[in-house]
């Protein structure tokens, strides 16, 4: 099927006229009902969350000096972690994960 340019132009004119009529009806309906202003109320909790997210985004991804020092300690064999420290971190992470689920 071949569509001529005249058919395309006609379809665009009809579609355009319908869009204008529809927009006019919407505008008239809005005026008849009275224009309402939109408003937004943000809670203190949302403000705190937004500030926290901004701080996280602006923070450096890694602490290069700390990573370099730890890497050197591991390479030189001077990096030691006790079993108690490992258990403490594991339990802390587990508790944090459980808190997130609730």
Backbone bond lengths (Angstrom), bond angles and torsions (degrees), N, CA, C in turn:
res aa  C-N    CA-C-N  psi(-1)  N-CA   C-N-CA  omega(-1)  CA-C   N-CA-C  phi
1 X - - - 1.444 - - 1.527 108.20 -
2 X 1.298 115.62 130.80 1.454 121.45 179.92 1.520 107.94 -107.24
3 X 1.323 115.18 130.25 1.465 120.75 179.05 1.520 107.62 -105.82
4 X 1.331 115.12 124.58 1.463 119.22 -178.16 1.527 110.28 -79.53
5 X 1.320 115.11 161.60 1.464 119.62 178.40 1.528 110.64 -65.22
6 X 1.341 117.36 -30.46 1.469 120.37 177.07 1.527 110.84 -64.08
7 X 1.327 116.38 -40.60 1.461 120.08 178.67 1.535 110.53 -65.25
8 X 1.309 116.37 -39.95 1.465 120.51 178.74 1.524 110.05 -63.82
9 X 1.342 116.30 -46.18 1.462 120.30 -179.81 1.529 111.12 -61.84
10 X 1.327 115.94 -40.75 1.461 119.96 179.58 1.534 110.38 -64.13
11 X 1.309 116.72 -44.42 1.465 120.73 179.72 1.527 110.66 -62.37
12 X 1.323 116.64 -41.12 1.464 120.22 179.05 1.525 111.40 -65.23
13 X 1.332 116.77 -39.06 1.461 119.97 178.95 1.524 110.92 -65.45
14 X 1.324 116.60 -44.04 1.466 120.64 179.86 1.524 109.78 -63.92
15 X 1.322 116.55 -46.56 1.462 121.19 -179.72 1.527 110.50 -62.96
16 X 1.324 116.87 -43.56 1.463 120.96 179.16 1.516 111.88 -62.37
17 X 1.320 117.18 -41.63 1.462 121.11 179.45 1.523 110.45 -64.38
18 X 1.318 117.70 -39.89 1.463 120.92 178.90 1.524 110.59 -66.05
19 X 1.336 117.44 -39.00 1.470 120.97 179.46 1.521 110.30 -64.43
20 X 1.334 116.85 -41.84 1.464 120.62 179.84 1.517 109.79 -64.72
21 X 1.347 117.24 -44.90 1.460 120.70 179.27 1.525 110.88 -61.53
22 X 1.318 116.77 -42.90 1.460 121.20 -179.08 1.527 110.34 -64.67
23 X 1.315 117.44 -43.64 1.466 121.38 178.98 1.522 110.39 -62.98
24 X 1.320 116.14 -39.41 1.465 120.81 179.70 1.525 109.79 -64.63
25 X 1.339 117.18 -42.46 1.465 121.19 179.08 1.528 110.93 -64.03
26 X 1.312 117.02 -40.89 1.462 120.93 178.99 1.518 110.04 -64.49
27 X 1.325 116.71 -42.68 1.462 120.92 179.87 1.529 110.13 -63.93
28 X 1.320 116.95 -43.40 1.461 120.58 179.80 1.521 110.64 -65.12
29 X 1.320 117.45 -39.70 1.463 120.85 178.74 1.520 110.16 -64.69
30 X 1.311 117.17 -40.56 1.461 121.01 178.31 1.509 111.61 -63.78
31 X 1.327 117.12 -39.86 1.460 121.39 179.46 1.518 110.02 -68.98
32 X 1.324 117.01 -38.85 1.451 120.74 -179.19 1.529 110.97 -66.65
33 X 1.302 117.95 -36.52 1.459 121.34 -178.63 1.522 111.83 -82.77
34 X 1.287 117.03 -11.53 1.462 120.05 -175.77 1.520 108.66 90.12
35 X 1.289 115.09 133.79 1.462 118.72 -177.53 1.520 109.25 -77.84
36 X 1.311 115.79 131.10 1.456 121.32 177.08 1.516 108.52 -108.12
37 X 1.300 115.66 143.40 1.450 119.39 176.36 1.516 108.77 -94.38
38 X 1.310 114.99 141.11 1.449 120.10 175.22 1.518 108.92 -80.09
39 X 1.310 115.59 147.11 1.459 119.17 175.89 1.523 108.50 -140.39
40 X 1.306 114.89 159.27 1.455 121.03 -178.03 1.513 108.34 -137.65
41 X 1.318 115.75 126.59 1.458 121.09 176.22 1.519 107.88 -112.30
42 X 1.317 115.61 125.03 1.458 120.79 -178.63 1.521 107.83 -109.29
43 X 1.326 116.20 127.95 1.457 120.34 -178.58 1.524 110.90 -73.81
44 X 1.324 115.09 162.76 1.466 120.16 177.02 1.524 110.62 -61.01
45 X 1.326 115.73 -36.39 1.469 120.21 179.00 1.529 110.63 -63.39
46 X 1.322 116.80 -40.97 1.467 120.56 178.84 1.521 110.64 -66.70
47 X 1.335 116.90 -39.08 1.468 119.88 176.98 1.525 111.08 -62.68
48 X 1.332 116.34 -42.55 1.461 120.86 178.55 1.523 110.57 -63.21
49 X 1.329 116.51 -43.12 1.460 120.52 178.21 1.519 110.65 -61.91
50 X 1.319 116.99 -43.20 1.461 120.83 179.75 1.528 110.68 -63.17
51 X 1.319 117.51 -42.78 1.466 121.05 178.67 1.525 110.85 -65.06
52 X 1.329 116.55 -38.76 1.467 120.65 178.56 1.522 111.15 -65.05
53 X 1.317 116.53 -44.11 1.464 120.12 178.86 1.520 111.23 -62.55
54 X 1.323 116.39 -39.17 1.461 120.30 178.41 1.523 110.35 -63.40
55 X 1.329 116.79 -43.00 1.466 120.69 179.68 1.523 111.16 -63.40
56 X 1.325 116.67 -40.07 1.467 120.31 179.27 1.521 110.44 -66.17
57 X 1.324 116.69 -42.18 1.466 119.86 -179.76 1.527 111.93 -64.83
58 X 1.331 116.35 -34.11 1.456 120.01 -177.79 1.524 113.01 -84.06
59 X 1.326 117.15 -15.32 1.466 120.54 -179.34 1.526 109.70 -72.49
60 X 1.325 117.00 147.89 1.464 118.65 177.38 1.526 110.32 -64.91
61 X 1.315 115.89 147.92 1.462 121.20 -177.72 1.524 111.88 -62.02
62 X 1.294 116.84 -43.65 1.464 120.99 -177.54 1.516 109.06 -137.88
63 X 1.293 114.67 155.04 1.462 119.24 174.71 1.519 106.85 -95.00
64 X 1.305 115.75 95.61 1.463 122.37 -172.00 1.521 112.31 -57.16
65 X 1.324 117.30 -40.97 1.464 119.34 -178.34 1.522 110.96 -64.24
66 X 1.329 116.04 -43.12 1.475 120.96 -179.19 1.521 110.40 -64.14
67 X 1.300 116.60 -43.01 1.467 120.33 -180.00 1.520 110.70 -64.98
68 X 1.321 116.48 -42.19 1.468 119.98 178.91 1.525 110.73 -62.58
69 X 1.331 117.08 -42.42 1.468 120.83 179.82 1.521 111.22 -64.88
70 X 1.331 116.88 -42.43 1.467 119.97 178.55 1.522 111.03 -65.89
71 X 1.316 116.72 -41.46 1.467 120.32 178.15 1.516 111.67 -60.70
72 X 1.311 116.06 -42.01 1.468 120.36 178.63 1.526 110.85 -66.05
73 X 1.335 117.33 -40.37 1.466 120.89 178.74 1.522 111.10 -63.83
74 X 1.325 117.13 -39.85 1.472 120.49 177.95 1.522 110.04 -65.74
75 X 1.336 117.28 -45.38 1.473 120.92 -179.57 1.529 112.17 -62.89
76 X 1.318 115.88 -38.39 1.470 118.83 -176.93 1.521 112.63 -84.95
77 X 1.336 117.05 -7.47 1.459 120.65 178.14 1.515 113.65 82.13
78 X 1.313 117.83 14.11 1.466 120.71 -179.62 1.530 112.92 -99.11
79 X 1.311 117.45 2.58 1.462 120.84 179.43 1.519 108.13 -89.10
80 X 1.325 116.26 115.93 1.464 121.10 -178.94 1.522 109.53 -130.26
81 X 1.312 115.65 134.62 1.455 122.37 177.47 1.518 106.99 -126.84
82 X 1.328 116.37 133.02 1.461 119.93 179.87 1.521 109.88 -81.25
83 X 1.310 115.58 159.61 1.456 120.97 175.67 1.516 111.40 -60.64
84 X 1.324 116.08 -34.64 1.461 120.91 178.60 1.533 110.88 -63.79
85 X 1.322 117.17 -41.09 1.465 120.61 178.61 1.527 111.12 -65.08
86 X 1.323 115.68 -40.38 1.472 119.91 178.65 1.523 110.02 -63.74
87 X 1.347 117.03 -47.55 1.465 121.43 -179.56 1.526 110.73 -61.24
88 X 1.323 116.39 -41.57 1.462 120.69 -179.91 1.528 111.14 -60.30
89 X 1.315 117.04 -44.67 1.470 120.97 179.51 1.527 111.32 -66.73
90 X 1.343 116.13 -40.46 1.465 119.50 179.95 1.528 110.69 -63.56
91 X 1.335 116.95 -45.21 1.464 120.44 179.79 1.524 111.17 -66.61
92 X 1.312 116.24 -40.45 1.462 119.79 178.12 1.517 111.79 -60.88
93 X 1.326 116.10 -42.71 1.464 120.60 179.34 1.521 110.34 -66.24
94 X 1.344 116.55 -40.65 1.457 120.84 179.58 1.525 110.75 -62.76
95 X 1.328 116.79 -44.05 1.465 120.36 178.41 1.524 111.31 -64.16
96 X 1.307 116.89 -40.17 1.467 120.49 178.45 1.521 110.63 -63.73
97 X 1.329 116.92 -41.20 1.466 120.68 179.01 1.525 110.92 -64.30
98 X 1.332 117.19 -41.13 1.466 120.76 179.47 1.522 110.64 -66.14
99 X 1.308 117.44 -38.03 1.461 121.54 178.87 1.521 110.34 -64.58
100 X 1.338 117.05 -37.82 1.463 121.12 178.91 1.515 111.62 -64.67
101 X 1.328 117.81 -31.60 1.456 121.61 -177.12 1.523 112.11 -76.10
102 X 1.300 117.95 -24.21 1.470 121.03 -176.14 1.491 112.44 -81.05
